Amino acid sequence: MKENTAAGLEMICIACPIACRLTVSQSGPDVTVTGNRCARGDAYGREEFHAPMRIVTAVIPTDSAQFPCAPVRTDKPVPRDKVRELLQKLYATRVALPVQSGDVVITDFDGARVIYTRTLPPDEVASIGEPGAESKGDDKVS
């Protein structure tokens, strides 16, 4: 969460489990980060102030009735102001199964690749008119 105050931009650091309350302020070309208890907090505050980046996770539609969505993520952060554009591109994509975890969906989106995060097998649901599990007769009721 970010909040603008008279002292500067306040945010909670997510670089480590401590979750420090940071205040980032700028005086001329100099950016000051206070409230951090480690060096990662300083780096996070500066990056978030100048060019916020995000790892994007989403699900994209498939052509499968059994697995209607495939989970994906970027392999590295993308600029926060490009997240909406990436999500629109992903939601407009329809994939055919099978897919393997780690396979690439989008090879380059602002320097990041979008990859599948789960292996999904081919769709094994019986088509209309084909015998399915219910007609195999394995579970007979007497």
KOLRO-896380 format. One record per residue: residue number from 1; residue in three letters; x, y, z negated of N, C-alpha, C in turn. Coordinates in nm, 4 decimals. Layout:
BEGIN
   n res     n_c1     n_c2     n_c3    ca_c1    ca_c2    ca_c3     c_c1     c_c2     c_c3
 NUM ALA        X        Y        Z        X        Y        Z        X        Y        Z
...
This chain:
BEGIN
   n res     n_c1     n_c2     n_c3    ca_c1    ca_c2    ca_c3     c_c1     c_c2     c_c3
   1 MET   0.0840  -0.1176   0.0000   0.0000   0.0000   0.0000   0.0887   0.1241   0.0000
   2 LYS   0.0568   0.2156   0.0874   0.1316   0.3408   0.0938   0.0413   0.4550   0.0517
   3 GLU   0.1038   0.5532  -0.0091   0.0281   0.6693  -0.0535   0.1183   0.7924  -0.0448
   4 ASN   0.0713   0.8962   0.0198   0.1460   1.0208   0.0257   0.1178   1.1021  -0.0998
   5 THR   0.2244   1.1476  -0.1649   0.2114   1.2333  -0.2830   0.3037   1.3524  -0.2631
   6 ALA   0.2995   1.4441  -0.3580   0.3877   1.5608  -0.3506   0.5339   1.5183  -0.3613
   7 ALA   0.5604   1.4072  -0.4310   0.6975   1.3598  -0.4482   0.7478   1.2872  -0.3245
   8 GLY   0.6580   1.2407  -0.2396   0.6982   1.1664  -0.1201   0.6003   1.0540  -0.0920
   9 LEU   0.6450   0.9578  -0.0145   0.5641   0.8430   0.0218   0.5853   0.7343  -0.0828
  10 GLU   0.4768   0.6901  -0.1479   0.4879   0.5856  -0.2492   0.4412   0.4545  -0.1906
  11 MET   0.5132   0.3469  -0.2223   0.4790   0.2146  -0.1713   0.5305   0.1088  -0.2663
  12 ILE   0.4797  -0.0108  -0.2528   0.5284  -0.1247  -0.3291   0.6203  -0.2036  -0.2386
  13 CYS   0.7400  -0.2299  -0.2868   0.8401  -0.3014  -0.2083   0.8048  -0.4505  -0.2026
  14 ILE   0.8168  -0.5093  -0.0844   0.7904  -0.6520  -0.0669   0.9155  -0.7284  -0.0248
  15 ALA   1.0322  -0.6660  -0.0423   1.1577  -0.7296  -0.0005   1.1999  -0.8418  -0.0944
  16 CYS   1.1534  -0.8398  -0.2186   1.1866  -0.9463  -0.3139   1.0691  -0.9619  -0.4110
  17 PRO   1.0712  -1.0616  -0.4984   0.9569  -1.0851  -0.5883   0.9352  -0.9796  -0.6977
  18 ILE   1.0274  -0.8883  -0.7198   1.0118  -0.7892  -0.8264   0.8975  -0.6925  -0.7974
  19 ALA   0.8759  -0.6560  -0.6716   0.7681  -0.5650  -0.6289   0.7806  -0.4271  -0.6942
  20 CYS   0.8945  -0.3640  -0.6756   0.9191  -0.2306  -0.7309   0.8263  -0.1275  -0.6673
  21 ARG   0.7967  -0.0230  -0.7427   0.7223   0.0916  -0.6898   0.8249   0.1910  -0.6366
  22 LEU   0.8264   0.2076  -0.5057   0.9232   0.2957  -0.4411   0.8609   0.4310  -0.4113
  23 THR   0.9454   0.5327  -0.4165   0.9090   0.6652  -0.3678   1.0128   0.7014  -0.2636
  24 VAL   0.9664   0.7269  -0.1421   1.0557   0.7626  -0.0315   1.0260   0.9062   0.0061
  25 SER   1.1311   0.9878   0.0049   1.1126   1.1289   0.0395   1.2218   1.1715   0.1371
  26 GLN   1.1915   1.2765   0.2099   1.2863   1.3270   0.3083   1.3077   1.4752   0.2839
  27 SER   1.4360   1.5128   0.2828   1.4738   1.6522   0.2705   1.5710   1.6799   0.3842
  28 GLY   1.5211   1.7424   0.4902   1.6031   1.7608   0.6097   1.6270   1.6252   0.6740
  29 PRO   1.7510   1.5948   0.7104   1.7794   1.4653   0.7720   1.7992   1.3525   0.6693
  30 ASP   1.8085   1.3881   0.5411   1.8356   1.2883   0.4376   1.7076   1.2243   0.3856
  31 VAL   1.7080   1.0908   0.3784   1.5966   1.0146   0.3224   1.6431   0.9566   0.1900
  32 THR   1.5612   0.9742   0.0858   1.5948   0.9248  -0.0475   1.4917   0.8216  -0.0902
  33 VAL   1.5403   0.7074  -0.1406   1.4528   0.6029  -0.1929   1.4802   0.5914  -0.3422
  34 THR   1.3753   0.6025  -0.4234   1.3903   0.5858  -0.5681   1.2920   0.4801  -0.6163
  35 GLY   1.3225   0.4216  -0.7312   1.2356   0.3208  -0.7908   1.2771   0.1791  -0.7601
  36 ASN   1.3709   0.1626  -0.6678   1.4156   0.0278  -0.6322   1.5149  -0.0248  -0.7351
  37 ARG   1.5066  -0.1554  -0.7616   1.6002  -0.2182  -0.8548   1.7060  -0.3009  -0.7832
  38 CYS   1.7014  -0.3049  -0.6496   1.8037  -0.3777  -0.5744   1.8266  -0.3080  -0.4404
  39 ALA   1.9332  -0.3470  -0.3739   1.9681  -0.2859  -0.2451   1.8643  -0.3159  -0.1380
  40 ARG   1.7984  -0.4315  -0.1484   1.6960  -0.4661  -0.0492   1.5795  -0.3669  -0.0547
  41 GLY   1.5489  -0.3158  -0.1732   1.4423  -0.2177  -0.1874   1.4757  -0.0874  -0.1176
  42 ASP   1.6013  -0.0475  -0.1273   1.6458   0.0740  -0.0583   1.6318   0.0568   0.0925
  43 ALA   1.6782  -0.0572   0.1446   1.6705  -0.0834   0.2887   1.5244  -0.0928   0.3341
  44 TYR   1.4410  -0.1610   0.2555   1.2993  -0.1742   0.2897   1.2314  -0.0366   0.2937
  45 GLY   1.2552   0.0457   0.1942   1.1941   0.1783   0.1893   1.2320   0.2640   0.3085
  46 ARG   1.3603   0.2605   0.3455   1.4055   0.3397   0.4614   1.3433   0.2892   0.5912
  47 GLU   1.3411   0.1559   0.6096   1.2828   0.0994   0.7319   1.1331   0.1301   0.7398
  48 GLU   1.0638   0.1133   0.6285   0.9202   0.1386   0.6262   0.8901   0.2868   0.6519
  49 PHE   0.9782   0.3734   0.6105   0.9610   0.5173   0.6319   0.9834   0.5542   0.7788
  50 HIS   1.0893   0.5030   0.8387   1.1263   0.5403   0.9759   1.0542   0.4591   1.0830
  51 ALA   1.0548   0.3276   1.0702   1.0002   0.2411   1.1748   0.9453   0.1130   1.1128
  52 PRO   0.8229   0.1171   1.0606   0.7669  -0.0026   0.9967   0.7512  -0.1176   1.0963
  53 MET   0.7881  -0.2361   1.0512   0.7834  -0.3563   1.1342   0.6984  -0.4610   1.0630
  54 ARG   0.6371  -0.5506   1.1403   0.5524  -0.6549   1.0836   0.5702  -0.7868   1.1583
  55 ILE   0.5704  -0.8971   1.0824   0.5552  -1.0303   1.1407   0.4056  -1.0454   1.1652
  56 VAL   0.3667  -1.0908   1.2822   0.2252  -1.1042   1.3157   0.1881  -1.2514   1.3179
  57 THR   0.0827  -1.2868   1.2461   0.0267  -1.4218   1.2512  -0.1166  -1.4111   1.2998
  58 ALA  -0.1591  -1.5095   1.3769  -0.2941  -1.5069   1.4328  -0.3329  -1.6479   1.4750
  59 VAL  -0.4553  -1.6623   1.5201  -0.4993  -1.7851   1.5855  -0.5502  -1.7468   1.7231
  60 ILE  -0.5218  -1.8327   1.8209  -0.5665  -1.8060   1.9571  -0.6608  -1.9173   2.0006
  61 PRO  -0.7571  -1.8857   2.0852  -0.8543  -1.9872   2.1277  -0.7904  -2.0946   2.2162
  62 THR  -0.8440  -2.2164   2.2029  -0.7997  -2.3278   2.2875  -0.9186  -2.3742   2.3705
  63 ASP  -0.8941  -2.4681   2.4595  -1.0020  -2.5261   2.5385  -1.0544  -2.6543   2.4736
  64 SER  -1.0250  -2.6747   2.3472  -1.0601  -2.7970   2.2754  -1.1803  -2.7766   2.1837
  65 ALA  -1.2702  -2.8751   2.1820  -1.3829  -2.8716   2.0886  -1.3365  -2.9163   1.9498
  66 GLN  -1.2400  -3.0056   1.9452  -1.1906  -3.0584   1.8184  -1.1016  -2.9576   1.7458
  67 PHE  -1.0177  -2.8851   1.8201  -0.9281  -2.7836   1.7644  -0.9527  -2.6527   1.8397
  68 PRO  -1.0521  -2.5740   1.7980  -1.0880  -2.4541   1.8742  -0.9861  -2.3409   1.8692
  69 CYS  -0.8932  -2.3456   1.7723  -0.7929  -2.2397   1.7597  -0.6557  -2.3006   1.7332
  70 ALA  -0.5523  -2.2331   1.7820  -0.4144  -2.2736   1.7576  -0.3441  -2.1606   1.6817
  71 PRO  -0.2782  -2.1918   1.5689  -0.2098  -2.0871   1.4924  -0.0772  -2.0482   1.5580
  72 VAL  -0.0497  -1.9176   1.5591   0.0732  -1.8641   1.6183   0.1303  -1.7554   1.5286
  73 ARG   0.2585  -1.7212   1.5525   0.3222  -1.6097   1.4817   0.4377  -1.5585   1.5668
  74 THR   0.4811  -1.4370   1.5356   0.6001  -1.3844   1.6014   0.7225  -1.4414   1.5312
  75 ASP   0.8308  -1.4586   1.6061   0.9527  -1.5136   1.5456   1.0368  -1.4068   1.4775
  76 LYS   1.0018  -1.2808   1.4981   1.0650  -1.1706   1.4262   0.9680  -1.0532   1.4237
  77 PRO   0.9936  -0.9558   1.3394   0.8982  -0.8441   1.3273   0.8865  -0.7617   1.4557
  78 VAL   0.7671  -0.7069   1.4749   0.7406  -0.6140   1.5852   0.6982  -0.4803   1.5249
  79 PRO   0.7141  -0.3712   1.5978   0.6727  -0.2406   1.5453   0.5246  -0.2415   1.5065
  80 ARG   0.4949  -0.1834   1.3913   0.3576  -0.1835   1.3409   0.2599  -0.1201   1.4391
  81 ASP   0.3021  -0.0181   1.5116   0.2113   0.0467   1.6043   0.1823  -0.0368   1.7292
  82 LYS   0.2496  -0.1520   1.7458   0.2244  -0.2400   1.8605   0.1445  -0.3650   1.8204
  83 VAL   0.1113  -0.3799   1.6926   0.0419  -0.4999   1.6450  -0.0941  -0.5155   1.7131
  84 ARG  -0.1718  -0.4104   1.7218  -0.3048  -0.4181   1.7848  -0.2936  -0.4637   1.9304
  85 GLU  -0.1980  -0.4095   2.0032  -0.1768  -0.4479   2.1433  -0.1430  -0.5967   2.1541
  86 LEU  -0.0563  -0.6454   2.0651  -0.0203  -0.7871   2.0660  -0.1414  -0.8737   2.0350
  87 LEU  -0.2189  -0.8369   1.9342  -0.3370  -0.9168   1.8989  -0.4375  -0.9207   2.0137
  88 GLN  -0.4576  -0.8103   2.0833  -0.5487  -0.8104   2.1977  -0.5001  -0.9058   2.3056
  89 LYS  -0.3708  -0.9062   2.3284  -0.3120  -0.9965   2.4279  -0.3290  -1.1429   2.3846
  90 LEU  -0.3074  -1.1701   2.2574  -0.3214  -1.3071   2.2077  -0.4660  -1.3547   2.2148
  91 TYR  -0.5606  -1.2715   2.1721  -0.7006  -1.3116   2.1708  -0.7559  -1.3306   2.3117
  92 ALA  -0.6935  -1.2697   2.4116  -0.7360  -1.2867   2.5503  -0.6735  -1.4120   2.6126
  93 THR  -0.5840  -1.4776   2.5395  -0.5160  -1.5971   2.5885  -0.5955  -1.7210   2.5490
  94 ARG  -0.6114  -1.8168   2.6406  -0.6750  -1.9444   2.6106  -0.5748  -2.0520   2.6488
  95 VAL  -0.5493  -2.1431   2.5544  -0.4470  -2.2448   2.5781  -0.5091  -2.3833   2.5895
  96 ALA  -0.4397  -2.4690   2.6621  -0.4796  -2.6092   2.6761  -0.3940  -2.6933   2.5821
  97 LEU  -0.4573  -2.7897   2.5186  -0.3844  -2.8807   2.4303  -0.3281  -2.9956   2.5116
  98 PRO  -0.2213  -3.0574   2.4692  -0.1519  -3.0471   2.3413  -0.0519  -2.9309   2.3385
  99 VAL  -0.0188  -2.8868   2.2157   0.0867  -2.7883   2.1935   0.1765  -2.8395   2.0815
 100 GLN   0.3026  -2.8011   2.0850   0.4003  -2.8412   1.9842   0.4398  -2.7211   1.8995
 101 SER   0.4550  -2.7432   1.7708   0.5025  -2.6385   1.6820   0.6383  -2.5896   1.7318
 102 GLY   0.6536  -2.4589   1.7434   0.7782  -2.4005   1.7915   0.7774  -2.3670   1.9397
 103 ASP   0.6824  -2.4241   2.0163   0.6717  -2.3892   2.1583   0.6344  -2.2417   2.1715
 104 VAL   0.6761  -2.1808   2.2801   0.6565  -2.0374   2.3010   0.5253  -2.0095   2.3738
 105 VAL   0.4476  -1.9167   2.3207   0.3235  -1.8715   2.3834   0.3539  -1.7487   2.4696
 106 ILE   0.4228  -1.6512   2.4119   0.4640  -1.5295   2.4824   0.6148  -1.5190   2.4660
 107 THR   0.6862  -1.5133   2.5764   0.8331  -1.5156   2.5705   0.8949  -1.3849   2.5224
 108 ASP   0.8321  -1.2711   2.5534   0.8902  -1.1448   2.5099   0.7814  -1.0403   2.4902
 109 PHE   0.7615  -1.0044   2.3659   0.6737  -0.8925   2.3337   0.7540  -0.7994   2.2454
 110 ASP   0.8036  -0.6939   2.3039   0.8845  -0.5954   2.2336   1.0018  -0.6611   2.1599
 111 GLY   1.0647  -0.7582   2.2260   1.1820  -0.8242   2.1691   1.1528  -0.9460   2.0846
 112 ALA   1.0265  -0.9768   2.0611   0.9904  -1.0938   1.9800   0.9204  -1.1976   2.0667
 113 ARG   0.9356  -1.3234   2.0267   0.8607  -1.4312   2.0906   0.7426  -1.4669   2.0011
 114 VAL   0.6338  -1.5125   2.0621   0.5199  -1.5636   1.9860   0.5237  -1.7151   2.0013
 115 ILE   0.5233  -1.7862   1.8871   0.5362  -1.9323   1.8885   0.4187  -1.9974   1.8160
 116 TYR   0.3905  -2.1225   1.8530   0.2902  -2.2021   1.7815   0.3483  -2.2424   1.6469
 117 THR   0.2637  -2.2467   1.5447   0.3105  -2.2864   1.4115   0.2577  -2.4231   1.3704
 118 ARG   0.1851  -2.4879   1.4589   0.1323  -2.6208   1.4291   0.1259  -2.7024   1.5571
 119 THR   0.1574  -2.8309   1.5456   0.1429  -2.9222   1.6583  -0.0025  -2.9670   1.6634
 120 LEU  -0.0638  -2.9539   1.7800  -0.2012  -2.9982   1.7990  -0.2043  -3.1020   1.9100
 121 PRO  -0.2685  -3.2176   1.8846  -0.2740  -3.3238   1.9851  -0.3755  -3.2911   2.0939
 122 PRO  -0.3778  -3.3737   2.1988  -0.4815  -3.3532   2.3008  -0.6200  -3.3717   2.2392
 123 ASP  -0.7179  -3.3086   2.2985  -0.8557  -3.3204   2.2508  -0.9010  -3.4646   2.2705
 124 GLU  -0.9436  -3.5287   2.1598  -0.9828  -3.6689   2.1676  -1.1314  -3.6900   2.1425
 125 VAL  -1.2094  -3.5844   2.1470  -1.3530  -3.5968   2.1272  -1.4126  -3.6572   2.2537
 126 ALA  -1.4978  -3.7575   2.2377  -1.5592  -3.8221   2.3533  -1.6509  -3.7243   2.4256
 127 SER  -1.6469  -3.7288   2.5562  -1.7347  -3.6437   2.6362  -1.8774  -3.6960   2.6285
 128 ILE  -1.9719  -3.6143   2.6658  -2.1125  -3.6536   2.6642  -2.1301  -3.7733   2.7571
 129 GLY  -2.1968  -3.8768   2.7082  -2.2218  -3.9956   2.7883  -2.1182  -4.1044   2.7692
 130 GLU  -2.0016  -4.0694   2.7120  -1.9003  -4.1703   2.6852  -1.9219  -4.2264   2.5465
 131 PRO  -1.8900  -4.3547   2.5283  -1.9046  -4.4102   2.3937  -1.8032  -4.3479   2.2996
 132 GLY  -1.8490  -4.3065   2.1837  -1.7613  -4.2501   2.0816  -1.7477  -4.3472   1.9663
 133 ALA  -1.6928  -4.3020   1.8544  -1.6711  -4.3868   1.7386  -1.8030  -4.4419   1.6843
 134 GLU  -1.9119  -4.3647   1.6995  -2.0394  -4.4079   1.6442  -2.0972  -4.5285   1.7167
 135 SER  -2.0524  -4.5588   1.8368  -2.1114  -4.6712   1.9126  -2.0203  -4.7926   1.9191
 136 LYS  -1.9109  -4.7925   1.8431  -1.8200  -4.9067   1.8491  -1.8723  -5.0263   1.7700
 137 GLY  -1.9626  -5.0036   1.6777  -2.0235  -5.1133   1.6049  -1.9374  -5.1662   1.4910
 138 ASP  -1.8390  -5.0918   1.4469  -1.7529  -5.1378   1.3389  -1.8233  -5.1386   1.2034
 139 ASP  -1.9121  -5.0446   1.1808  -1.9812  -5.0336   1.0524  -2.1279  -5.0679   1.0725
 140 LYS  -2.1617  -5.1965   1.0568  -2.3005  -5.2387   1.0733  -2.3706  -5.2383   0.9419
 141 VAL  -2.4922  -5.1911   0.9422  -2.5744  -5.1894   0.8220  -2.6680  -5.3099   0.8277
 142 SER  -2.6730  -5.3894   0.7221  -2.7591  -5.5088   0.7184  -2.8840  -5.4808   0.6421
